[in-house]
Amino acid sequence: MTDLADTQIEATDLVLGADNVPAAKERQCLKCREEFPSEWAGERICKRCKSSGSWRNGSA
């Protein structure tokens, strides 16, 4: 049995779309802290940060 304290899913991520997939919504980028349109619950870095040289080189 999974302890809820050990999960990394936020309560707001449990809103499901038509295919029982967490719905797209605005989330805060973990790198720059700006709000961005996230397509799914696991997308936590914005496209701008992902396209930066430091992110691609692994020195985020």
N, CA, C and O atoms as a CHARMM CRD file, in Angstrom:
* protein
*
  240
    1    1 MET  N      0.83500  -1.17600   0.00000 PROA 1      0.00000
    2    1 MET  CA     0.00000   0.00000   0.00000 PROA 1      0.00000
    3    1 MET  C      0.87700   1.23700   0.00000 PROA 1      0.00000
    4    1 MET  O      1.88500   1.27600   0.70700 PROA 1      0.00000
    5    2 THR  N      0.52200   2.23200  -0.76600 PROA 2      0.00000
    6    2 THR  CA     1.30500   3.45200  -0.89700 PROA 2      0.00000
    7    2 THR  C      0.89500   4.45500   0.16000 PROA 2      0.00000
    8    2 THR  O     -0.29000   4.72100   0.35500 PROA 2      0.00000
    9    3 ASP  N      1.88200   5.00500   0.83900 PROA 3      0.00000
   10    3 ASP  CA     1.62700   6.06000   1.81300 PROA 3      0.00000
   11    3 ASP  C      1.50800   7.37300   1.05100 PROA 3      0.00000
   12    3 ASP  O      2.39500   7.72300   0.27200 PROA 3      0.00000
   13    4 LEU  N      0.41500   8.10100   1.27100 PROA 4      0.00000
   14    4 LEU  CA     0.19500   9.34300   0.53800 PROA 4      0.00000
   15    4 LEU  C      1.29600  10.35900   0.78600 PROA 4      0.00000
   16    4 LEU  O      1.54300  11.20400  -0.07400 PROA 4      0.00000
   17    5 ALA  N      1.96100  10.30800   1.91800 PROA 5      0.00000
   18    5 ALA  CA     3.04100  11.24400   2.21000 PROA 5      0.00000
   19    5 ALA  C      4.24600  11.00100   1.30500 PROA 5      0.00000
   20    5 ALA  O      5.05900  11.90400   1.11000 PROA 5      0.00000
   21    6 ASP  N      4.37200   9.79600   0.75100 PROA 6      0.00000
   22    6 ASP  CA     5.51400   9.46900  -0.09400 PROA 6      0.00000
   23    6 ASP  C      5.29600   9.81200  -1.56700 PROA 6      0.00000
   24    6 ASP  O      6.23100   9.71500  -2.36200 PROA 6      0.00000
   25    7 THR  N      4.09700  10.20500  -1.93800 PROA 7      0.00000
   26    7 THR  CA     3.82800  10.53000  -3.33400 PROA 7      0.00000
   27    7 THR  C      4.22400  11.95900  -3.63200 PROA 7      0.00000
   28    7 THR  O      4.24700  12.79800  -2.73100 PROA 7      0.00000
   29    8 GLN  N      4.53600  12.24700  -4.87600 PROA 8      0.00000
   30    8 GLN  CA     4.91700  13.57800  -5.29100 PROA 8      0.00000
   31    8 GLN  C      3.83600  14.22000  -6.15300 PROA 8      0.00000
   32    8 GLN  O      4.08300  15.24700  -6.78600 PROA 8      0.00000
   33    9 ILE  N      2.67000  13.64400  -6.18400 PROA 9      0.00000
   34    9 ILE  CA     1.56600  14.18600  -6.95700 PROA 9      0.00000
   35    9 ILE  C      0.80400  15.16600  -6.07800 PROA 9      0.00000
   36    9 ILE  O      0.43500  14.84500  -4.94800 PROA 9      0.00000
   37   10 GLU  N      0.57700  16.34200  -6.59500 PROA 10     0.00000
   38   10 GLU  CA    -0.17700  17.33100  -5.85300 PROA 10     0.00000
   39   10 GLU  C     -1.66400  17.04400  -5.99400 PROA 10     0.00000
   40   10 GLU  O     -2.09800  16.45700  -6.98500 PROA 10     0.00000
   41   11 ALA  N     -2.43200  17.45400  -5.01600 PROA 11     0.00000
   42   11 ALA  CA    -3.87800  17.22200  -5.06100 PROA 11     0.00000
   43   11 ALA  C     -4.49400  17.85400  -6.30200 PROA 11     0.00000
   44   11 ALA  O     -5.45500  17.32000  -6.85400 PROA 11     0.00000
   45   12 THR  N     -3.95200  18.98400  -6.74700 PROA 12     0.00000
   46   12 THR  CA    -4.49600  19.64500  -7.93400 PROA 12     0.00000
   47   12 THR  C     -4.18700  18.87100  -9.20800 PROA 12     0.00000
   48   12 THR  O     -4.80900  19.12800 -10.23900 PROA 12     0.00000
   49   13 ASP  N     -3.24500  17.93100  -9.17000 PROA 13     0.00000
   50   13 ASP  CA    -2.92000  17.12300 -10.33800 PROA 13     0.00000
   51   13 ASP  C     -3.88300  15.96200 -10.51600 PROA 13     0.00000
   52   13 ASP  O     -3.82500  15.26700 -11.53000 PROA 13     0.00000
   53   14 LEU  N     -4.76500  15.73700  -9.55300 PROA 14     0.00000
   54   14 LEU  CA    -5.65900  14.60600  -9.61300 PROA 14     0.00000
   55   14 LEU  C     -6.91700  14.89000 -10.41600 PROA 14     0.00000
   56   14 LEU  O     -7.78000  14.02000 -10.53600 PROA 14     0.00000
   57   15 VAL  N     -7.03800  16.08200 -10.96200 PROA 15     0.00000
   58   15 VAL  CA    -8.15900  16.40200 -11.84600 PROA 15     0.00000
   59   15 VAL  C     -7.88900  15.68800 -13.16300 PROA 15     0.00000
   60   15 VAL  O     -6.89300  15.96200 -13.83200 PROA 15     0.00000
   61   16 LEU  N     -8.77400  14.77700 -13.53000 PROA 16     0.00000
   62   16 LEU  CA    -8.52500  13.94600 -14.70300 PROA 16     0.00000
   63   16 LEU  C     -9.26700  14.45200 -15.92400 PROA 16     0.00000
   64   16 LEU  O    -10.38000  14.96900 -15.83000 PROA 16     0.00000
   65   17 GLY  N     -8.62300  14.29200 -17.07800 PROA 17     0.00000
   66   17 GLY  CA    -9.23700  14.64000 -18.34100 PROA 17     0.00000
   67   17 GLY  C    -10.06900  13.47600 -18.84900 PROA 17     0.00000
   68   17 GLY  O    -10.38200  12.55200 -18.09800 PROA 17     0.00000
   69   18 ALA  N    -10.42300  13.52100 -20.11500 PROA 18     0.00000
   70   18 ALA  CA   -11.32500  12.53900 -20.71100 PROA 18     0.00000
   71   18 ALA  C    -10.75300  11.12400 -20.69500 PROA 18     0.00000
   72   18 ALA  O    -11.51300  10.16200 -20.57800 PROA 18     0.00000
   73   19 ASP  N     -9.44400  10.97300 -20.80700 PROA 19     0.00000
   74   19 ASP  CA    -8.82200   9.64200 -20.87300 PROA 19     0.00000
   75   19 ASP  C     -8.18400   9.23600 -19.54900 PROA 19     0.00000
   76   19 ASP  O     -7.24600   8.43800 -19.53700 PROA 19     0.00000
   77   20 ASN  N     -8.68100   9.77600 -18.42900 PROA 20     0.00000
   78   20 ASN  CA    -8.12000   9.51400 -17.10500 PROA 20     0.00000
   79   20 ASN  C     -6.64600   9.90300 -17.00500 PROA 20     0.00000
   80   20 ASN  O     -5.87600   9.27600 -16.27800 PROA 20     0.00000
   81   21 VAL  N     -6.27400  10.92500 -17.72700 PROA 21     0.00000
   82   21 VAL  CA    -4.92700  11.48000 -17.69100 PROA 21     0.00000
   83   21 VAL  C     -5.02800  12.84100 -17.02200 PROA 21     0.00000
   84   21 VAL  O     -5.93900  13.60700 -17.33800 PROA 21     0.00000
   85   22 PRO  N     -4.11600  13.16900 -16.10300 PROA 22     0.00000
   86   22 PRO  CA    -4.19500  14.49100 -15.47700 PROA 22     0.00000
   87   22 PRO  C     -4.28900  15.58500 -16.53100 PROA 22     0.00000
   88   22 PRO  O     -3.53200  15.59500 -17.50200 PROA 22     0.00000
   89   23 ALA  N     -5.21100  16.49100 -16.33100 PROA 23     0.00000
   90   23 ALA  CA    -5.51100  17.53400 -17.30200 PROA 23     0.00000
   91   23 ALA  C     -4.37400  18.54000 -17.44100 PROA 23     0.00000
   92   23 ALA  O     -3.60600  18.77900 -16.50900 PROA 23     0.00000
   93   24 ALA  N     -4.29300  19.11800 -18.63300 PROA 24     0.00000
   94   24 ALA  CA    -3.33700  20.19000 -18.87800 PROA 24     0.00000
   95   24 ALA  C     -3.74700  21.40000 -18.04600 PROA 24     0.00000
   96   24 ALA  O     -4.93600  21.67500 -17.88500 PROA 24     0.00000
   97   25 LYS  N     -2.76400  22.11800 -17.52000 PROA 25     0.00000
   98   25 LYS  CA    -3.05400  23.31000 -16.73100 PROA 25     0.00000
   99   25 LYS  C     -1.80500  24.15500 -16.59600 PROA 25     0.00000
  100   25 LYS  O     -0.71900  23.74600 -17.00800 PROA 25     0.00000
  101   26 GLU  N     -1.96000  25.32100 -16.02500 PROA 26     0.00000
  102   26 GLU  CA    -0.82000  26.19400 -15.75700 PROA 26     0.00000
  103   26 GLU  C     -0.05500  25.63700 -14.55700 PROA 26     0.00000
  104   26 GLU  O     -0.64900  25.31200 -13.52900 PROA 26     0.00000
  105   27 ARG  N      1.26400  25.53000 -14.69700 PROA 27     0.00000
  106   27 ARG  CA     2.11200  25.08700 -13.59700 PROA 27     0.00000
  107   27 ARG  C      3.31200  26.01500 -13.49300 PROA 27     0.00000
  108   27 ARG  O      3.61800  26.75500 -14.42800 PROA 27     0.00000
  109   28 GLN  N      3.97900  25.97400 -12.37100 PROA 28     0.00000
  110   28 GLN  CA     5.15300  26.80600 -12.15400 PROA 28     0.00000
  111   28 GLN  C      6.39300  26.01100 -12.55400 PROA 28     0.00000
  112   28 GLN  O      6.58100  24.88300 -12.09700 PROA 28     0.00000
  113   29 CYS  N      7.23600  26.59200 -13.40100 PROA 29     0.00000
  114   29 CYS  CA     8.47400  25.95600 -13.84100 PROA 29     0.00000
  115   29 CYS  C      9.40000  25.77600 -12.63300 PROA 29     0.00000
  116   29 CYS  O      9.57800  26.70000 -11.83900 PROA 29     0.00000
  117   30 LEU  N      9.98000  24.59500 -12.50200 PROA 30     0.00000
  118   30 LEU  CA    10.86800  24.32600 -11.38000 PROA 30     0.00000
  119   30 LEU  C     12.21600  25.03400 -11.51400 PROA 30     0.00000
  120   30 LEU  O     12.95800  25.13600 -10.53700 PROA 30     0.00000
  121   31 LYS  N     12.53500  25.51800 -12.69900 PROA 31     0.00000
  122   31 LYS  CA    13.81300  26.20600 -12.90800 PROA 31     0.00000
  123   31 LYS  C     13.67200  27.72000 -12.76300 PROA 31     0.00000
  124   31 LYS  O     14.38300  28.32900 -11.96400 PROA 31     0.00000
  125   32 CYS  N     12.76800  28.33300 -13.52200 PROA 32     0.00000
  126   32 CYS  CA    12.64800  29.79400 -13.52000 PROA 32     0.00000
  127   32 CYS  C     11.48800  30.30900 -12.67000 PROA 32     0.00000
  128   32 CYS  O     11.38300  31.51300 -12.43700 PROA 32     0.00000
  129   33 ARG  N     10.61100  29.40700 -12.20300 PROA 33     0.00000
  130   33 ARG  CA     9.46100  29.73600 -11.35500 PROA 33     0.00000
  131   33 ARG  C      8.35700  30.51200 -12.07100 PROA 33     0.00000
  132   33 ARG  O      7.43800  31.00400 -11.41700 PROA 33     0.00000
  133   34 GLU  N      8.42500  30.63100 -13.38600 PROA 34     0.00000
  134   34 GLU  CA     7.36300  31.29500 -14.15300 PROA 34     0.00000
  135   34 GLU  C      6.24500  30.30300 -14.44900 PROA 34     0.00000
  136   34 GLU  O      6.49300  29.10700 -14.60400 PROA 34     0.00000
  137   35 GLU  N      5.00900  30.80500 -14.52900 PROA 35     0.00000
  138   35 GLU  CA     3.87500  29.97600 -14.90100 PROA 35     0.00000
  139   35 GLU  C      3.98000  29.63400 -16.39200 PROA 35     0.00000
  140   35 GLU  O      4.38300  30.47300 -17.19800 PROA 35     0.00000
  141   36 PHE  N      3.61500  28.40000 -16.75300 PROA 36     0.00000
  142   36 PHE  CA     3.62200  27.99300 -18.15300 PROA 36     0.00000
  143   36 PHE  C      2.51500  26.97400 -18.37800 PROA 36     0.00000
  144   36 PHE  O      2.09400  26.31100 -17.43000 PROA 36     0.00000
  145   37 PRO  N      2.03100  26.83400 -19.61200 PROA 37     0.00000
  146   37 PRO  CA     0.97300  25.86200 -19.90000 PROA 37     0.00000
  147   37 PRO  C      1.54800  24.44600 -19.98000 PROA 37     0.00000
  148   37 PRO  O      2.15200  24.07400 -20.98600 PROA 37     0.00000
  149   38 SER  N      1.36500  23.67900 -18.94400 PROA 38     0.00000
  150   38 SER  CA     1.87000  22.30900 -18.87600 PROA 38     0.00000
  151   38 SER  C      0.87000  21.37200 -19.53700 PROA 38     0.00000
  152   38 SER  O     -0.33000  21.47100 -19.28200 PROA 38     0.00000
  153   39 GLU  N      1.34100  20.47100 -20.37600 PROA 39     0.00000
  154   39 GLU  CA     0.47800  19.53500 -21.08700 PROA 39     0.00000
  155   39 GLU  C      0.06100  18.35200 -20.22400 PROA 39     0.00000
  156   39 GLU  O     -0.99100  17.76000 -20.46500 PROA 39     0.00000
  157   40 TRP  N      0.86800  17.99300 -19.21700 PROA 40     0.00000
  158   40 TRP  CA     0.56800  16.85100 -18.37000 PROA 40     0.00000
  159   40 TRP  C      1.25200  17.02900 -17.01900 PROA 40     0.00000
  160   40 TRP  O      2.12200  17.88900 -16.88100 PROA 40     0.00000
  161   41 ALA  N      0.88100  16.24000 -16.03000 PROA 41     0.00000
  162   41 ALA  CA     1.34300  16.42100 -14.65100 PROA 41     0.00000
  163   41 ALA  C      2.86000  16.31700 -14.50100 PROA 41     0.00000
  164   41 ALA  O      3.43000  16.94800 -13.61100 PROA 41     0.00000
  165   42 GLY  N      3.51400  15.54600 -15.34000 PROA 42     0.00000
  166   42 GLY  CA     4.96200  15.36700 -15.22500 PROA 42     0.00000
  167   42 GLY  C      5.78600  16.45100 -15.90400 PROA 42     0.00000
  168   42 GLY  O      7.00700  16.48600 -15.75000 PROA 42     0.00000
  169   43 GLU  N      5.14100  17.32600 -16.64400 PROA 43     0.00000
  170   43 GLU  CA     5.85800  18.39900 -17.33500 PROA 43     0.00000
  171   43 GLU  C      6.01100  19.56700 -16.36200 PROA 43     0.00000
  172   43 GLU  O      5.05600  20.30700 -16.12200 PROA 43     0.00000
  173   44 ARG  N      7.20500  19.73200 -15.80400 PROA 44     0.00000
  174   44 ARG  CA     7.43200  20.73900 -14.76200 PROA 44     0.00000
  175   44 ARG  C      8.49300  21.76500 -15.13600 PROA 44     0.00000
  176   44 ARG  O      8.75700  22.68100 -14.35700 PROA 44     0.00000
  177   45 ILE  N      9.11300  21.63200 -16.32000 PROA 45     0.00000
  178   45 ILE  CA    10.09600  22.60200 -16.80400 PROA 45     0.00000
  179   45 ILE  C      9.53000  23.21800 -18.07800 PROA 45     0.00000
  180   45 ILE  O      9.12100  22.49200 -18.98500 PROA 45     0.00000
  181   46 CYS  N      9.50100  24.54800 -18.15800 PROA 46     0.00000
  182   46 CYS  CA     8.92100  25.22600 -19.32100 PROA 46     0.00000
  183   46 CYS  C      9.79500  25.04100 -20.56300 PROA 46     0.00000
  184   46 CYS  O     10.97700  24.71100 -20.46400 PROA 46     0.00000
  185   47 LYS  N      9.19900  25.25500 -21.71400 PROA 47     0.00000
  186   47 LYS  CA     9.92200  25.08400 -22.97800 PROA 47     0.00000
  187   47 LYS  C     11.11000  26.03200 -23.09100 PROA 47     0.00000
  188   47 LYS  O     12.14700  25.66300 -23.64300 PROA 47     0.00000
  189   48 ARG  N     10.96900  27.24800 -22.57600 PROA 48     0.00000
  190   48 ARG  CA    12.07000  28.21100 -22.62500 PROA 48     0.00000
  191   48 ARG  C     13.28700  27.69100 -21.84600 PROA 48     0.00000
  192   48 ARG  O     14.41600  27.77900 -22.32700 PROA 48     0.00000
  193   49 CYS  N     13.05600  27.15800 -20.65600 PROA 49     0.00000
  194   49 CYS  CA    14.16800  26.63100 -19.85400 PROA 49     0.00000
  195   49 CYS  C     14.75600  25.36300 -20.47900 PROA 49     0.00000
  196   49 CYS  O     15.97100  25.16700 -20.46300 PROA 49     0.00000
  197   50 LYS  N     13.88800  24.50100 -21.03000 PROA 50     0.00000
  198   50 LYS  CA    14.37900  23.28200 -21.66500 PROA 50     0.00000
  199   50 LYS  C     15.23800  23.58100 -22.88700 PROA 50     0.00000
  200   50 LYS  O     16.12400  22.79700 -23.22700 PROA 50     0.00000
  201   51 SER  N     14.98600  24.70200 -23.54600 PROA 51     0.00000
  202   51 SER  CA    15.76100  25.03900 -24.74100 PROA 51     0.00000
  203   51 SER  C     17.05400  25.78800 -24.39700 PROA 51     0.00000
  204   51 SER  O     17.84900  26.07500 -25.29200 PROA 51     0.00000
  205   52 SER  N     17.27500  26.10600 -23.13700 PROA 52     0.00000
  206   52 SER  CA    18.48300  26.83400 -22.74600 PROA 52     0.00000
  207   52 SER  C     19.70400  25.90800 -22.81800 PROA 52     0.00000
  208   52 SER  O     19.58800  24.69400 -22.64600 PROA 52     0.00000
  209   53 GLY  N     20.84200  26.48800 -23.06900 PROA 53     0.00000
  210   53 GLY  CA    22.07700  25.72100 -23.15800 PROA 53     0.00000
  211   53 GLY  C     22.42200  25.02400 -21.86200 PROA 53     0.00000
  212   53 GLY  O     22.91300  23.89600 -21.88200 PROA 53     0.00000
  213   54 SER  N     22.17700  25.66500 -20.74000 PROA 54     0.00000
  214   54 SER  CA    22.51900  25.04400 -19.43900 PROA 54     0.00000
  215   54 SER  C     21.66100  23.80600 -19.18700 PROA 54     0.00000
  216   54 SER  O     22.15300  22.82100 -18.63600 PROA 54     0.00000
  217   55 TRP  N     20.39400  23.84000 -19.57900 PROA 55     0.00000
  218   55 TRP  CA    19.52500  22.67800 -19.39700 PROA 55     0.00000
  219   55 TRP  C     19.98300  21.52800 -20.28800 PROA 55     0.00000
  220   55 TRP  O     20.05800  20.38700 -19.83300 PROA 55     0.00000
  221   56 ARG  N     20.29100  21.81900 -21.55900 PROA 56     0.00000
  222   56 ARG  CA    20.70100  20.77900 -22.51000 PROA 56     0.00000
  223   56 ARG  C     22.04800  20.17500 -22.12700 PROA 56     0.00000
  224   56 ARG  O     22.29800  19.00300 -22.40900 PROA 56     0.00000
  225   57 ASN  N     22.91800  20.95600 -21.48900 PROA 57     0.00000
  226   57 ASN  CA    24.23300  20.46400 -21.09400 PROA 57     0.00000
  227   57 ASN  C     24.21600  19.78900 -19.73600 PROA 57     0.00000
  228   57 ASN  O     25.24100  19.26600 -19.29900 PROA 57     0.00000
  229   58 GLY  N     23.08600  19.78800 -19.06400 PROA 58     0.00000
  230   58 GLY  CA    22.97500  19.09900 -17.78200 PROA 58     0.00000
  231   58 GLY  C     23.46100  19.91400 -16.59500 PROA 58     0.00000
  232   58 GLY  O     23.63300  19.37200 -15.50300 PROA 58     0.00000
  233   59 SER  N     23.68100  21.18800 -16.78800 PROA 59     0.00000
  234   59 SER  CA    24.14900  22.02300 -15.66400 PROA 59     0.00000
  235   59 SER  C     23.05600  22.96600 -15.20900 PROA 59     0.00000
  236   59 SER  O     23.30100  24.12200 -14.86700 PROA 59     0.00000
  237   60 ALA  N     21.83000  22.43400 -15.21500 PROA 60     0.00000
  238   60 ALA  CA    20.65300  23.24000 -14.84600 PROA 60     0.00000
  239   60 ALA  C     20.87100  23.81600 -13.49300 PROA 60     0.00000
  240   60 ALA  O     20.01000  24.53100 -12.98000 PROA 60     0.00000
